[in-house]
Amino acid sequence: MARRGGFQGGMPGNMNNLMKQAQKMQKQMEEAQKELETKEVEAAAGGGAVKAKVNGKKELVSITIDPDAVDPDDVEMLEDMIVAAVNEAMREMDNVSQASMSKITGGLGGFGGFGL
């Protein structure tokens, strides 16, 4: 019985093209990631009483608190608004990141599970 192996019928050329496309996509994704790191998003809670700004590295950049939101008798409410604003800013940055990567991957949700 003949042993089968390797590529048959022009497959090596297709594999080379596939590898080139994958490398191009990875380079585009790296460039997009660098661009995302420079972006910032802001989200608010409590009708704008608390604002949180997050960068593309998902780092909290700033918190702005309206002085009227500071009630010494209700610190818990202020804490809740801070948490809500930060969480919303993080979600928004996730959305921006996913939209950016989706443009490159065509909505595949990443690239083959390679952590991208």
Sequence and secondary structure as in RCSB ss.txt:
>XXXX:A:sequence
MARRGGFQGGMPGNMNNLMKQAQKMQKQMEEAQKELETKEVEAAAGGGAVKAKVNGKKELVSITIDPDAVDPDDV
EMLEDMIVAAVNEAMREMDNVSQASMSKITGGLGGFGGFGL
>XXXX:A:secstr
     S  TTHHHHHHHHHHHHHHHHHHHHHHHHHHHT EEEEEETTTTEEEEEETTS EEEEEE GGG  TT H
HHHHHHHHHHHHHHHHHHHHHHHHHHHHHHTS SSSTTS  
